[in-house]
Amino acid sequence: MADNVGSKISYFIVGLGVGTLLGILFAPKSGEETREFLSKKADEGREYAQRKARELRERAEDLIERSKEIMNREKSSLAAAVEAGKETYQRERAKSS
């Protein structure tokens, strides 16, 4: 899943660069207008990348939290199984003696 998001971001950045280059080459606007336009688009691209990075971080934090919860449940189950095994062993040992 992370590879898919990474490739989407890569495609976005490449597309942004190609679009910028084409925009400069065929710009009917003055230099100042073109620079303003490019600056605006660069800001939009940066905001998009920051938003996606924030979303990815939130997803990762959520997955880590869920993993911790699962590990705690499994740890409790394992501890209960070990304790039950010990009790059974002691009971059977007492019967044998």
C-alpha positions as CSV (number, residue, x, y, z in Angstrom):
1,M,0.0,0.0,0.0
2,A,2.8,2.4,0.8
3,D,4.5,1.7,-2.5
4,N,1.3,2.6,-4.3
5,V,1.0,5.9,-2.5
6,G,4.7,6.6,-3.1
7,S,4.4,5.9,-6.8
8,K,1.3,8.2,-7.0
9,I,3.4,11.0,-5.3
10,S,6.2,10.3,-7.7
11,Y,3.9,10.6,-10.7
12,F,2.4,13.7,-9.3
13,I,5.9,15.3,-8.9
14,V,6.9,14.3,-12.4
15,G,3.7,15.6,-13.9
16,L,4.1,18.8,-12.0
17,G,7.6,19.3,-13.5
18,V,6.5,18.4,-17.0
19,G,3.5,20.7,-16.7
20,T,5.7,23.5,-15.4
21,L,8.2,23.1,-18.3
22,L,5.4,23.1,-20.9
23,G,3.8,26.1,-19.2
24,I,7.0,28.1,-19.4
25,L,7.6,27.1,-23.0
26,F,4.1,28.0,-24.2
27,A,3.2,30.8,-21.8
28,P,1.3,33.6,-23.4
29,K,1.7,35.6,-20.1
30,S,4.4,38.0,-19.1
31,G,7.4,36.8,-17.1
32,E,6.0,38.2,-13.8
33,E,2.6,36.5,-14.4
34,T,4.3,33.3,-15.3
35,R,6.5,33.4,-12.1
36,E,3.4,34.1,-10.0
37,F,1.6,31.2,-11.6
38,L,4.6,28.8,-11.1
39,S,5.0,29.9,-7.5
40,K,1.3,29.3,-6.9
41,K,1.5,25.8,-8.5
42,A,4.6,25.0,-6.5
43,D,2.9,26.0,-3.3
44,E,-0.1,23.8,-4.2
45,G,2.2,20.9,-4.9
46,R,4.0,21.4,-1.6
47,E,0.7,21.6,0.3
48,Y,-0.5,18.4,-1.4
49,A,2.7,16.5,-0.5
50,Q,2.4,17.7,3.1
51,R,-1.2,16.7,3.3
52,K,-0.5,13.2,1.9
53,A,2.5,12.8,4.3
54,R,0.3,13.8,7.2
55,E,-2.3,11.2,6.1
56,L,0.3,8.5,5.8
57,R,1.7,9.3,9.2
58,E,-1.8,9.1,10.7
59,R,-2.5,5.8,9.1
60,A,0.9,4.4,10.3
61,E,0.1,5.6,13.9
62,D,-3.3,3.9,13.7
63,L,-1.7,0.6,12.4
64,I,0.9,0.8,15.2
65,E,-1.8,1.3,17.8
66,R,-3.9,-1.6,16.5
67,S,-0.8,-3.8,16.4
68,K,0.0,-3.0,20.0
69,E,-3.6,-3.9,21.0
70,I,-3.4,-7.2,19.2
71,M,0.0,-8.0,20.8
72,N,-1.4,-7.2,24.3
73,R,-4.4,-9.5,23.7
74,E,-2.2,-12.3,22.3
75,K,0.2,-11.8,25.2
76,S,-2.6,-12.2,27.7
77,S,-3.9,-15.3,25.9
78,L,-0.5,-16.8,25.9
79,A,0.0,-16.1,29.6
80,A,-3.3,-17.7,30.4
81,A,-2.5,-20.8,28.4
82,V,0.9,-21.1,30.1
83,E,-0.7,-20.8,33.5
84,A,-3.3,-23.4,32.6
85,G,-0.6,-25.7,31.4
86,K,1.3,-25.3,34.7
87,E,-1.8,-26.0,36.7
88,T,-2.6,-29.1,34.7
89,Y,1.0,-30.3,35.0
90,Q,1.0,-29.9,38.7
91,R,-2.4,-31.6,39.1
92,E,-1.3,-34.6,37.0
93,R,2.0,-34.8,38.9
94,A,0.1,-34.8,42.2
95,K,-2.1,-37.6,40.9
96,S,0.9,-39.7,39.9
97,S,2.6,-39.4,43.3
